């Protein structure tokens, strides 16, 4: 597996009740909406599916595609 240093793409939390779920005593599961134009960048996250990684949300006041979008680095 090749090493990926940083993956970035626009995303937002969907307008659904289950977008952020607390399960058991050991974690949280989040769901993101990703614009189609960012799909190739988001698919790179599959390379990290069996690893722990750092997630950072950087709110941006002028997103490209949607006023609800956030810039997310994984």
N, C-alpha and C positions, 0 to 999 in steps of 0.2 A: 504494500500500500504506500503510495506517495504521500509525503508530508504536505499538509496545507497549512500555511501560516495564519491566514485570516480570511474569513468569509463574511461578506457584507451584502445586505439586500434590504429593500423596503418591505415593511410588514405592519400589520395592525391587528389588534385583537378583534375577532368577529363579534357582532352584536347578538351574542347568544349567552344564555345563562351558564353553560358549561365551558366557556372559554378558559377559565382558570378553575381547576379542580384540586381540592385538597383530599388526598387519599391516605387513609390510615394515619400512622404516626410518623411516617418516614418520607413524605414528599409532596410535591405539587406537580401537576401536569398542566401545561399550557398549550393552547391551540392558537395558530396564527393564520391570518389571511395574507397571502403574498400575491401581488399583482403579476399577471402573466409575463410582463416584461422582465421580471426578476426571477423567473422560474429556474433558469439555468444556474444562477448563483445559489439559489436555495437548495437545488438538488445536490450540490456538493456536500451538504451536511450528511448525506447518507454514508460518506466515508467515515464518519465519526459515530455511527449508530451503536457500537459496542464500547464506547469510551465515555468518560466524564469530560465535560468541557465547560468553559466559562461563558455565560451569556450576559451581555451588557446591552441595555436599552438606552439609546441616545435620542431623546425627543428632538425633533427638528421643526422649526416654525414654518418652513416653506417646503413641504414635501413635493416631489415631482408629480405623483399620480393622484393622490387622494388627500384631502384635508385631515383624515384620521391616521395617516401612515406614520410609522416610526422607523428610524434607521436602526437596524438590529445587526450586531456583529456576533458571530458564534465562533 
